[in-house]
């Protein structure tokens, strides 16, 4: 038996593994290579109160304002208060944050500012913070003798006691498809942790990698967990517009350092939507861009930081600069074309500050979870902070319980039953349904919604779920089928949540209900 099974290898999963491994046996499952995760693509950084002119109260206030009335203040205060300590832990692991020296030669970490923040509090590694985090943590994880790594393994479903005929509802492990060997295994564990990230691939345009298919949310729902606030999908305002630049994000920090959004004719427009201009929260900036694109019928708007020096741009945004140059855009001398794209799932599996879900023995941390930090709109760079803090609190909780696990667990889990299925002869069904799902989610459940669009989406997702259920029941599982099944379920949860919210708040904007209700309430769905 594995002591702890961690599903996912982003900042949350890897941090948790390192915090546990000195005291327990840990297995990390990754759908792809260990470093293939959403974290790797994070450019901006991690928000924490590190500057002398900043304060915890200010960080809390900024987060709550961005969250549009739905943040849990106690959770926000707790996570923000842990920021400096978690940054120190990451530095101890070898994280190479960007440093600067003042006129006296004193060296300190450079802090940048992003949308929604009233102070410079985003610590970063140039414009590739996520890549540096994953590189740092991956090296530590691979070197630890108590950590087993299973790459190219995808979870089919969680195993609970009730699913296999026991009286307990506790999570006991998971059925896993070993992709290289095309073999299904039953992995047993004392504790299972979902660190699977979000569901950006539910949309046609997304900044997320292909692995972001909502697996953890779907599996937790099927295991009996509640989900919360799934209607709040954050669209990053600025992805590079280019047919070869799939999912390439232009960091919020470009606007934080003075970048201006312009119409195709060169005129600025953000001041017409918010007094904070380019530093308004992401939902406001994304809606403003969407509005102008629809009003003008254009495919993109422009982001211009060419008024800064070449040295400043190349030093602050080396990866963005070189990627743009490789595609024919010189951001030193010209504005670059950008469009919004699905970026972050603010809702998720309901948890507390220790990562507990509704199912005993099952935890969820990172983007897959809904802790109350983000509310109706995540403030920039708070997500990596949440990953680090919840990984720590979950590790403390798990270690305290490790020696008190109920002895009623079975000695062995039942094998996966394939006796009544055959190999598929219609894989085209999977690819067609995948394309249809992402298109109608983009058209009907995107940045701006209406009740009629949501009902159209619900009708289509119901049909897809019926088709996928029939397909899943008759054919052997594959990577694409598992992901499509999960993503379609998560899309249904997003649509149902959006239909229940009869107002416009944060990231959910419905033209039929343009006003905000006087009292903010969470949207909670129960299996």
C-alpha positions as a printed NumPy array, in Angstrom:
array([[  0.   ,   0.   ,   0.   ],
       [  1.152,   3.541,  -0.808],
       [  1.024,   5.904,   2.169],
       [  0.026,   8.941,   0.104],
       [ -1.03 ,   9.164,  -3.537],
       [ -0.705,  12.639,  -5.091],
       [ -2.457,  13.101,  -8.421],
       [ -0.847,  15.975, -10.304],
       [  2.652,  17.423, -10.535],
       [  2.274,  21.202, -10.455],
       [  3.379,  23.558,  -7.683],
       [  0.781,  22.205,  -5.24 ],
       [  1.501,  18.515,  -5.808],
       [  5.295,  18.774,  -5.842],
       [  5.391,  21.055,  -2.775],
       [  3.165,  18.654,  -0.854],
       [  5.305,  15.665,  -1.852],
       [  8.453,  17.347,  -0.537],
       [  6.781,  18.334,   2.724],
       [  5.591,  14.757,   3.304],
       [  8.457,  12.662,   1.989],
       [ 10.718,  12.818,   5.044],
       [  7.978,  11.088,   7.026],
       [  6.007,   8.932,   4.563],
       [  6.092,   7.07 ,   1.267],
       [  4.704,   9.271,  -1.504],
       [  3.663,   8.441,  -5.058],
       [  3.165,  11.236,  -7.609],
       [  1.092,  10.523, -10.713],
       [  1.493,  12.693, -13.795],
       [ -0.582,  12.436, -16.988],
       [  2.463,  13.377, -19.004],
       [  6.039,  14.106, -17.979],
       [  6.501,  15.319, -14.421],
       [  7.059,  18.911, -15.534],
       [  3.945,  19.09 , -17.753],
       [  1.503,  21.188, -15.732],
       [ -0.232,  24.554, -15.589],
       [  2.335,  25.931, -13.154],
       [  5.071,  25.632, -15.75 ],
       [  3.359,  28.251, -17.908],
       [  2.872,  30.832, -15.133],
       [  4.845,  33.915, -16.06 ],
       [  4.068,  36.641, -13.527],
       [  4.975,  35.353, -10.076],
       [  3.76 ,  34.798,  -6.521],
       [  2.017,  37.488,  -4.49 ],
       [  3.261,  37.96 ,  -0.924],
       [  3.785,  40.877,   1.425],
       [  7.542,  41.375,   1.227],
       [  7.973,  45.135,   0.67 ],
       [  8.484,  47.608,   3.529],
       [  5.663,  49.823,   2.242],
       [  3.189,  46.917,   1.971],
       [  0.99 ,  45.264,   4.605],
       [ -1.015,  42.086,   5.14 ],
       [ -4.165,  44.182,   5.538],
       [ -3.58 ,  45.756,   2.129],
       [ -3.093,  42.364,   0.445],
       [ -6.266,  41.076,   2.115],
       [ -8.233,  44.139,   1.049],
       [ -7.042,  43.929,  -2.565],
       [ -7.935,  40.232,  -2.728],
       [-11.422,  40.777,  -1.309],
       [-12.108,  43.672,  -3.683],
       [-11.06 ,  41.557,  -6.668],
       [-13.216,  38.674,  -5.387],
       [-16.361,  40.81 ,  -5.742],
       [-17.865,  39.987,  -2.361],
       [-17.469,  36.195,  -2.449],
       [-14.105,  35.705,  -0.762],
       [-14.029,  34.021,   2.638],
       [-12.289,  36.716,   4.676],
       [-10.938,  34.264,   7.268],
       [ -9.396,  32.126,   4.507],
       [ -7.94 ,  35.169,   2.743],
       [ -6.358,  36.432,   5.949],
       [ -4.901,  33.018,   6.721],
       [ -3.392,  32.401,   3.267],
       [ -2.019,  35.929,   2.92 ],
       [ -0.439,  35.726,   6.397],
       [  1.448,  32.578,   5.379],
       [  2.912,  34.153,   2.236],
       [  6.333,  35.338,   3.49 ],
       [  7.021,  32.009,   5.234],
       [  6.12 ,  29.968,   2.129],
       [  8.31 ,  32.19 ,  -0.066],
       [ 11.174,  31.596,   2.371],
       [ 10.56 ,  27.83 ,   2.1  ],
       [ 10.67 ,  28.015,  -1.692],
       [ 13.928,  29.974,  -1.577],
       [ 15.347,  27.253,   0.705],
       [ 14.542,  24.731,  -2.038],
       [ 16.751,  26.752,  -4.399],
       [ 14.189,  28.93 ,  -6.204],
       [ 16.085,  31.561,  -8.286],
       [ 13.902,  34.645,  -7.835],
       [ 14.999,  37.775,  -9.713],
       [ 17.194,  40.094,  -7.661],
       [ 18.1  ,  43.783,  -8.013],
       [ 20.581,  46.103,  -6.353],
       [ 19.931,  49.659,  -5.202],
       [ 22.235,  52.661,  -5.618],
       [ 24.176,  51.615,  -2.524],
       [ 24.773,  48.133,  -3.884],
       [ 22.321,  46.4  ,  -1.558],
       [ 20.747,  43.334,  -3.2  ],
       [ 17.122,  42.405,  -2.688],
       [ 14.398,  40.52 ,  -4.531],
       [ 12.618,  42.421,  -7.265],
       [  8.88 ,  42.883,  -6.765],
       [  6.541,  43.714,  -9.62 ],
       [  2.919,  44.859,  -9.614],
       [ -0.039,  43.277, -11.375],
       [ -3.724,  43.992, -11.904],
       [ -5.755,  44.43 ,  -8.712],
       [ -2.697,  44.935,  -6.472],
       [ -2.216,  48.295,  -4.758],
       [  1.474,  47.615,  -4.098],
       [  4.425,  45.882,  -5.673],
       [  4.203,  42.456,  -4.055],
       [  4.71 ,  39.92 ,  -6.837],
       [  8.038,  38.116,  -6.433],
       [  9.143,  36.461,  -9.661],
       [ 11.863,  34.807, -11.71 ],
       [ 12.024,  37.156, -14.709],
       [  8.93 ,  36.343, -16.816],
       [  9.092,  32.563, -16.353],
       [  8.348,  32.09 , -12.666],
       [  6.325,  28.907, -13.119],
       [  9.04 ,  27.25 , -15.163],
       [ 11.596,  28.078, -12.471],
       [  9.339,  26.704,  -9.717],
       [  8.789,  23.428, -11.555],
       [ 12.472,  23.07 , -12.398],
       [ 13.456,  23.691,  -8.772],
       [ 10.873,  21.364,  -7.21 ],
       [ 11.245,  18.626,  -9.835],
       [ 14.956,  18.332,  -9.115],
       [ 14.26 ,  17.966,  -5.386],
       [ 11.453,  15.454,  -5.928],
       [ 13.488,  13.252,  -8.252],
       [ 16.32 ,  13.127,  -5.721],
       [ 14.174,  12.078,  -2.754],
       [ 14.272,   8.337,  -1.975],
       [ 10.748,   8.265,  -0.494],
       [  9.056,   9.657,  -3.607],
       [  7.946,   7.381,  -6.44 ],
       [  7.128,   9.077,  -9.753],
       [  4.689,   7.548, -12.228],
       [  4.691,   9.506, -15.476],
       [  2.177,   8.931, -18.298],
       [ -0.42 ,   7.607, -15.853],
       [ -3.965,   8.974, -15.933],
       [ -6.584,   8.409, -13.241],
       [ -9.813,   6.823, -14.455],
       [-11.683,   7.191, -11.171],
       [-11.271,   7.343,  -7.425],
       [-12.084,   4.238,  -5.408],
       [-14.286,   4.765,  -2.354],
       [-15.513,   2.132,   0.066],
       [-19.119,   2.486,  -1.065],
       [-18.114,   1.869,  -4.695],
       [-16.704,  -1.563,  -3.813],
       [-19.422,  -2.624,  -1.392],
       [-17.931,  -1.546,   1.952],
       [-19.738,   0.342,   4.69 ],
       [-17.223,   3.206,   4.665],
       [-17.304,   6.048,   2.144],
       [-13.586,   6.718,   2.645],
       [-11.372,   7.198,  -0.414],
       [ -9.145,   4.126,  -0.674],
       [ -7.185,   4.785,  -3.858],
       [ -7.729,   5.075,  -7.583],
       [ -7.965,   3.138, -10.824],
       [ -5.106,   4.26 , -13.067],
       [ -4.43 ,   3.787, -16.773],
       [ -0.728,   3.116, -17.345],
       [ -0.436,   4.619, -20.828],
       [  2.926,   3.113, -21.942],
       [  1.757,  -0.403, -21.059],
       [ -1.945,   0.137, -21.796],
       [ -2.685,  -1.47 , -18.436],
       [ -5.211,  -0.508, -15.753],
       [ -4.02 ,  -0.703, -12.133],
       [ -5.76 ,  -0.318,  -8.788],
       [ -3.509,   1.853,  -6.585],
       [ -4.333,   1.779,  -2.874],
       [ -3.36 ,   4.598,  -0.505],
       [ -4.006,   5.813,   3.028],
       [ -4.594,   9.307,   1.659],
       [ -5.305,  10.565,  -1.852],
       [ -4.611,  14.174,  -2.836],
       [ -6.036,  15.829,  -5.933],
       [ -3.611,  18.446,  -7.283],
       [ -4.876,  18.185, -10.855],
       [ -5.317,  21.846, -11.788],
       [ -8.227,  23.421, -13.638],
       [-10.375,  22.946, -16.727],
       [ -9.267,  25.524, -19.287],
       [ -9.527,  22.994, -22.118],
       [-13.324,  23.208, -21.842],
       [-12.913,  26.317, -24.01 ],
       [-11.798,  26.744, -27.593],
       [ -9.203,  29.381, -26.68 ],
       [ -7.183,  28.871, -23.513],
       [ -3.799,  29.684, -22.048],
       [ -3.719,  26.227, -20.442],
       [ -1.799,  23.201, -21.728],
       [ -3.698,  20.207, -23.127],
       [ -3.697,  18.411, -19.761],
       [ -6.093,  20.937, -18.132],
       [ -9.223,  18.824, -18.536],
       [-10.852,  19.15 , -15.114],
       [-10.031,  15.562, -14.096],
       [ -9.87 ,  16.175, -10.352],
       [-13.124,  18.119, -10.208],
       [-14.957,  15.424, -12.165],
       [-13.515,  12.558, -10.115],
       [-14.278,  14.282,  -6.817],
       [-17.874,  14.928,  -7.936],
       [-18.362,  11.276,  -8.857],
       [-16.897,  10.305,  -5.469],
       [-19.503,  12.425,  -3.649],
       [-17.832,  15.822,  -3.158],
       [-19.582,  19.152,  -3.484],
       [-18.311,  21.737,  -5.965],
       [-18.57 ,  25.478,  -5.61 ],
       [-18.638,  28.599,  -7.803],
       [-17.88 ,  26.789, -11.046],
       [-19.383,  29.638, -13.083],
       [-16.357,  31.812, -12.332],
       [-13.943,  31.041, -15.151],
       [-11.202,  33.627, -15.442],
       [-10.279,  34.703, -18.937],
       [ -6.777,  36.098, -19.139],
       [ -7.02 ,  39.346, -21.087],
       [ -3.827,  38.955, -23.073],
       [ -2.81 ,  35.858, -24.988],
       [ -0.681,  36.425, -28.076],
       [ -2.764,  36.408, -31.261],
       [ -0.938,  34.26 , -33.792],
       [ -1.859,  30.924, -35.421],
       [  1.44 ,  29.397, -34.29 ],
       [  1.344,  30.859, -30.765],
       [ -1.014,  28.312, -29.226],
       [ -1.722,  29.172, -25.586],
       [  1.148,  31.678, -25.315],
       [  0.406,  34.079, -22.489],
       [  1.526,  37.689, -22.327],
       [  2.083,  38.205, -18.606],
       [ -0.005,  40.571, -16.518],
       [  3.322,  42.073, -15.486],
       [  3.687,  43.681, -18.937],
       [  0.712,  45.885, -18.047],
       [  1.984,  46.159, -14.476],
       [  5.183,  47.707, -15.815],
       [  3.38 ,  50.242, -17.995],
       [  2.05 ,  48.359, -21.028],
       [ -0.98 ,  50.028, -22.669],
       [ -3.92 ,  48.385, -24.403],
       [ -4.786,  49.988, -27.733],
       [ -7.431,  49.601, -30.396],
       [ -6.189,  48.564, -33.862],
       [ -6.088,  52.274, -34.802],
       [ -3.708,  52.966, -31.918],
       [ -6.143,  54.653, -29.522],
       [ -6.191,  53.593, -25.835],
       [ -9.541,  52.424, -24.441],
       [ -9.216,  51.014, -20.918],
       [ -9.828,  54.408, -19.311],
       [-13.357,  54.233, -20.752],
       [-14.1  ,  51.139, -18.658],
       [-12.269,  51.578, -15.348],
       [-10.342,  54.35 , -13.614],
       [ -7.528,  51.88 , -12.914],
       [ -7.03 ,  51.431, -16.653],
       [ -4.719,  48.541, -17.532],
       [ -4.324,  47.678, -13.843],
       [ -7.993,  46.863, -13.342],
       [ -8.762,  43.241, -12.319],
       [ -8.689,  40.687, -15.091],
       [-12.449,  40.286, -15.457],
       [-12.867,  43.975, -16.214],
       [ -9.959,  44.062, -18.663],
       [-11.111,  40.877, -20.448],
       [-14.696,  42.194, -20.809],
       [-13.421,  45.529, -22.079],
       [-11.321,  43.802, -24.76 ],
       [-14.218,  41.484, -25.656],
       [-16.546,  44.499, -25.935],
       [-14.207,  46.407, -28.242],
       [-13.497,  43.367, -30.433],
       [-17.229,  42.754, -30.897],
       [-17.996,  46.443, -31.408],
       [-15.344,  46.846, -34.091],
       [-15.495,  43.328, -35.524],
       [-11.738,  42.938, -35.084],
       [ -9.816,  39.77 , -34.226],
       [ -7.544,  41.313, -31.59 ],
       [ -6.436,  44.458, -29.775],
       [ -2.88 ,  45.681, -29.233],
       [ -0.608,  45.709, -26.192],
       [  2.131,  48.312, -26.334],
       [  5.167,  48.628, -24.077],
       [  7.472,  50.029, -26.775],
       [  7.757,  53.314, -24.864],
       [ 10.073,  51.462, -22.465],
       [ 13.745,  50.98 , -23.33 ],
       [ 14.975,  47.864, -25.102],
       [ 17.134,  46.994, -22.09 ],
       [ 14.14 ,  47.238, -19.729],
       [ 11.945,  45.034, -21.922],
       [ 14.562,  42.362, -22.567],
       [ 15.625,  42.218, -18.905],
       [ 12.095,  42.092, -17.501],
       [ 10.435,  39.917, -20.152],
       [ 13.156,  37.852, -21.851],
       [ 10.987,  34.839, -22.68 ],
       [  8.075,  36.909, -23.952],
       [ 10.429,  39.087, -25.988],
       [ 12.199,  36.152, -27.67 ],
       [  8.941,  34.268, -28.311],
       [  7.402,  37.356, -29.932],
       [ 10.519,  37.934, -32.028],
       [ 10.41 ,  34.33 , -33.248],
       [  6.899,  35.013, -34.548],
       [  7.781,  38.304, -36.209],
       [  6.692,  40.736, -33.475],
       [  9.273,  43.159, -32.072],
       [  7.734,  44.37 , -28.796],
       [ 10.609,  46.832, -28.358],
       [  9.473,  48.808, -31.405],
       [  5.821,  47.904, -31.967],
       [  2.647,  46.842, -30.146],
       [  1.737,  43.151, -30.188],
       [ -1.711,  41.663, -30.964],
       [ -3.531,  40.023, -28.034],
       [ -6.882,  38.307, -27.317],
       [ -8.534,  36.974, -24.128],
       [ -8.426,  33.23 , -23.416],
       [ -9.763,  30.898, -20.707],
       [ -7.123,  30.9  , -18.001],
       [ -8.161,  29.874, -14.489],
       [-10.955,  27.926, -12.782],
       [-11.778,  29.999,  -9.682],
       [-14.301,  27.517,  -8.291],
       [-13.759,  23.83 ,  -7.679],
       [-14.003,  21.086,  -5.082],
       [-15.158,  22.459,  -1.725],
       [-12.355,  22.231,   0.868],
       [-11.297,  23.808,   4.129],
       [ -7.914,  25.387,   4.92 ],
       [ -6.32 ,  21.945,   5.319],
       [ -7.499,  20.742,   1.916],
       [-10.181,  18.386,   3.296],
       [-12.962,  17.456,   0.887],
       [-16.347,  15.959,   1.789],
       [-14.897,  12.438,   1.418],
       [-12.728,  11.062,   4.213],
       [ -9.156,  10.429,   3.13 ],
       [ -9.454,  12.682,   0.059],
       [ -7.78 ,  16.097,  -0.175],
       [ -7.768,  18.73 ,  -2.931],
       [ -5.235,  21.551,  -3.24 ],
       [ -4.392,  24.167,  -5.865],
       [ -6.639,  25.159,  -8.756],
       [ -8.821,  22.046,  -8.427],
       [-10.044,  23.279,  -5.015],
       [-12.332,  26.072,  -3.861],
       [-11.031,  27.395,  -0.539],
       [-12.73 ,  30.795,  -0.513],
       [ -9.564,  32.7  ,  -1.445],
       [-10.547,  33.752,  -4.957],
       [-14.264,  34.412,  -4.625],
       [-15.789,  35.579,  -7.892],
       [-12.463,  36.599,  -9.421],
       [ -8.883,  35.538,  -8.669],
       [ -6.421,  38.362,  -8.179],
       [ -3.235,  37.968, -10.199],
       [ -0.515,  35.746,  -8.696],
       [ -2.619,  34.656,  -5.698],
       [ -2.94 ,  31.16 ,  -7.163],
       [  0.681,  30.088,  -6.697],
       [  0.536,  31.501,  -3.173],
       [ -2.508,  29.309,  -2.497],
       [ -0.683,  26.25 ,  -3.885],
       [  2.223,  26.7  ,  -1.505],
       [  0.13 ,  27.466,   1.571],
       [ -2.413,  24.662,   1.089],
       [  0.345,  22.15 ,   0.325],
       [  1.865,  23.019,   3.688],
       [ -1.357,  22.917,   5.709],
       [ -2.434,  19.667,   4.043],
       [  0.941,  18.089,   4.815],
       [  0.642,  18.982,   8.502],
       [ -2.871,  17.544,   8.641],
       [ -1.998,  14.323,   6.783],
       [  1.084,  13.635,   8.889],
       [ -0.946,  14.085,  12.07 ],
       [ -3.403,  11.449,  10.842],
       [ -1.024,   9.052,   9.14 ],
       [ -0.8  ,   6.672,  12.08 ],
       [ -4.501,   6.796,  12.902],
       [ -5.956,   5.505,   9.619],
       [ -8.917,   3.189,  10.112],
       [ -7.852,  -0.49 ,  10.06 ],
       [-11.095,  -1.408,   8.242],
       [ -9.481,  -0.854,   4.839],
       [ -9.436,  -3.916,   2.571],
       [ -6.171,  -5.774,   2.19 ],
       [ -6.484,  -5.464,  -1.584],
       [ -8.654,  -3.438,  -3.934],
       [-10.666,  -5.228,  -6.646],
       [ -9.186,  -5.172, -10.151],
       [-10.695,  -3.097, -12.931],
       [-13.413,  -5.055, -14.767],
       [-13.06 ,  -5.098, -18.571],
       [-15.09 ,  -8.253, -19.15 ],
       [-17.971,  -6.489, -20.903],
       [-16.18 ,  -3.966, -23.101],
       [-14.487,  -4.108, -26.51 ],
       [-12.003,  -2.014, -28.45 ],
       [-13.576,   1.029, -30.053],
       [-14.071,   1.158, -33.802],
       [-15.366,   4.759, -33.787],
       [-12.692,   7.009, -32.267],
       [-14.04 ,   9.808, -34.473],
       [-16.903,  10.134, -31.969],
       [-14.443,  11.198, -29.289],
       [-12.648,  13.792, -31.426],
       [-15.923,  15.197, -32.797],
       [-17.475,  15.526, -29.324],
       [-14.315,  17.162, -27.999],
       [-14.422,  19.856, -30.706],
       [-18.157,  20.435, -30.287],
       [-17.836,  20.86 , -26.521],
       [-15.06 ,  23.449, -26.692],
       [-16.825,  25.478, -29.381],
       [-20.223,  25.757, -27.718],
       [-18.598,  26.512, -24.354],
       [-16.683,  29.373, -25.982],
       [-19.741,  30.69 , -27.841],
       [-22.363,  30.284, -25.099],
       [-20.558,  30.155, -21.728],
       [-17.711,  32.598, -22.37 ],
       [-16.805,  36.089, -21.192],
       [-20.347,  37.468, -21.717],
       [-23.36 ,  35.178, -21.235],
       [-27.149,  35.245, -21.647],
       [-29.816,  32.915, -20.273],
       [-30.649,  31.711, -23.792],
       [-27.009,  30.93 , -24.549],
       [-26.689,  29.004, -21.289],
       [-29.801,  26.958, -22.068],
       [-28.426,  26.133, -25.519],
       [-25.193,  24.997, -23.91 ],
       [-27.08 ,  22.877, -21.357],
       [-29.065,  21.107, -24.084],
       [-25.889,  20.292, -25.979],
       [-23.912,  19.129, -22.967],
       [-26.764,  16.809, -21.953],
       [-26.649,  15.162, -25.378],
       [-22.87 ,  14.822, -25.193],
       [-22.997,  13.27 , -21.744],
       [-25.487,  10.666, -22.931],
       [-23.307,   9.8  , -25.924],
       [-20.172,   9.607, -23.792],
       [-21.87 ,   7.452, -21.14 ],
       [-22.937,   4.956, -23.801],
       [-19.467,   4.99 , -25.353],
       [-17.744,   4.626, -21.954],
       [-19.994,   1.68 , -21.078],
       [-19.173,  -0.328, -24.196],
       [-15.554,   0.388, -25.12 ],
       [-12.172,   0.157, -23.442],
       [-10.997,   3.403, -21.913],
       [ -8.35 ,   5.55 , -23.545],
       [ -6.597,   8.763, -22.569],
       [ -8.849,  10.842, -24.864],
       [-12.04 ,   9.185, -23.631],
       [-11.131,   9.667, -19.955],
       [-10.372,  13.353, -20.511],
       [-13.48 ,  13.948, -22.622],
       [-15.69 ,  12.258, -20.012],
       [-14.218,  14.463, -17.271],
       [-14.288,  17.673, -19.278],
       [-17.899,  17.214, -20.353],
       [-18.959,  16.669, -16.744],
       [-17.073,  19.777, -15.632],
       [-18.644,  21.787, -18.484],
       [-22.047,  20.668, -17.217],
       [-21.153,  21.853, -13.703],
       [-20.026,  25.228, -15.097],
       [-23.278,  25.653, -17.053],
       [-25.511,  24.579, -14.136],
       [-23.714,  26.966, -11.803],
       [-24.015,  29.844, -14.297],
       [-27.736,  29.173, -14.715],
       [-28.264,  29.434, -10.964],
       [-26.611,  32.857, -10.656],
       [-29.215,  35.481, -11.56 ],
       [-26.854,  38.452, -11.366],
       [-23.569,  39.664, -12.797],
       [-20.701,  39.344, -10.35 ],
       [-16.962,  39.055, -10.87 ],
       [-16.179,  36.743, -13.749],
       [-19.83 ,  35.827, -14.387],
       [-21.455,  38.456, -16.612],
       [-25.011,  37.808, -17.845],
       [-26.648,  40.407, -20.094],
       [-30.077,  39.342, -18.789],
       [-29.016,  40.038, -15.193],
       [-26.55 ,  42.94 , -15.481],
       [-26.835,  44.095, -11.85 ],
       [-25.183,  42.682,  -8.748],
       [-27.408,  41.383,  -5.954],
       [-27.025,  43.144,  -2.584],
       [-25.998,  39.911,  -0.821],
       [-23.269,  37.675,  -2.252],
       [-23.882,  33.926,  -2.104],
       [-21.789,  30.967,  -3.2  ],
       [-23.149,  28.578,  -5.821],
       [-22.83 ,  25.115,  -4.303],
       [-23.765,  21.954,  -6.211],
       [-24.192,  18.617,  -4.43 ],
       [-23.929,  15.22 ,  -6.199]])
